[in-house]
Amino acid sequence: MPEPVRAALAEEFTQVQAMLDKLEYGHIHIAVFGRVGVGKSALLNALLGEARFASGPLHGETREAGIAPWRELEAGGVFLIDTPGINEVDGEARERLAHEVAGRADLVLFVVEGDLSQSELAALRLLVAEQRPLLLVLNKVDRYSRAECELLLATLAERTAGLLPPGRVVAASAAPAEQIVVHVDEQGGEQESTRRPPPQMEALRERLWAILEAEGKSLAAVNATLFAGRLSDTLATRLVALKRELADKVVRNYCLAKGVVVGLNPIPVADIVGAAVVDASLVVHLSRIYGLPMTRNEASALIRTIGMQMVLVVGTVWAVNFVSSALKAGTGGLSTLITAATQGAVAYYATYVVGQAAHRYLEQGRSWGEQGPKQVVADILASVDRETLLAEAKTEIMARLRRS
């Protein structure tokens, strides 16, 4: 893999290493996911038994992912991950982060505070489609009567039927609201005070313990497999894009180099020799980018194949080379510079077509595909805006020649 490509994929390689470390130490990651304000941070704090994650009356307290070990389990190695809320105004970056964290977690606690909204149901379906193991947690049940809570749980189970396995909807109250308590003394006097009931987390804890005991190791293994598959697809797509971007830059650099070489050299035969050397070097360089190294002889053979398909264009190139060289030899000053730039621009154009054809050939694994070289070259010639490319090339080459 070329070093520029490897450097551009540094983040993906970091993710791979993180997943390998997680597997090596047998860690299980449980992430919360949900809208802003449903009490995700408070839920984790209640499970931990301490205020490790920021929570408060203001929405959007969590601005980046946080992680803490859940020491309640004897086996250890279980970590709870807080995520920013989804669907927050001006919170696109946080929503993207929440999806990424949930996508790498072994188990996701999808937290709601009532019936599912359309956006929540859409997010739930997305996570299910990504094969994320899920628990749907109805938080803040202290706000509802027993009958209302039972109705909500039944409604959530009905809405998620076919999405979640049975028994994956649980109730919790991570931070119950304060209650007013009226005390009546022996004389009938009344005094008011407030108290905060303890969190109601038993159902969620029991469900988590059962899942981790039955599926803990397989959760991590399945998630690693899914992660590897997704990352492999992502890497393949990015690798192709990065190689294509790097190849395009290389083609442009060689086009300019050839244009300058041809523009500077007043001898027609030397023009031709210099042009051939540049084209062969370009193809060799491109072959290394795609990990399919070619010798100069192989590169020259490929150039001849491309040249046969664009013989009319190549013939025009050499004709202009000879004419322009003759004009350069017999004139001076500005006309020489303009003629040199014109000749160089035509050479630039020819190398651009050669580079694009070689690029296509190498990208397909040193194959022309079903179309064959003739159609590939024809497509490239048809897609290139020749006049614009020649004008741009002439401007670049003239600027270089003035500095020479």
Buried (B, 14 or more C-beta within 10 A) or exposed (E): EBEBBEEBBEEBEEBBEEBEEBBEEEBBBBBBBBBBBBBBBBBBBBBBEEEBBBBEEEBBBBEEBBBBBBEEBEEBBBBBBBBBBBBBEEBEEBBEBBBEBBBBBBBBBBBBBBEBEEEBBEBBEEBBEEEBBBBBBBBBBBEBEEEEBEEBBEBBBEBBEEBBEEEBBBBBBBBBEEEEEEEEEEEEEEEEEEEEEEBBBEBBBEBBEEBBEEBBEEBBEBBBEBBEEBBEEEBEEBBEEBBBEBBEEBBBEBBBBBBBBBBBBBEBEBBBEBBEEBBBBBBBBBBEBBEBEBEEEBBBEBBEBBBEBBEEBBEBBBEBBBBBBEBBEEEEEEEBBBBBBBBBBBBBBBBBBBBBBBBBBBBEEEEBEEEEBEEBBBBBBEEBEEEEBBEBBBEBBBEBBEEE
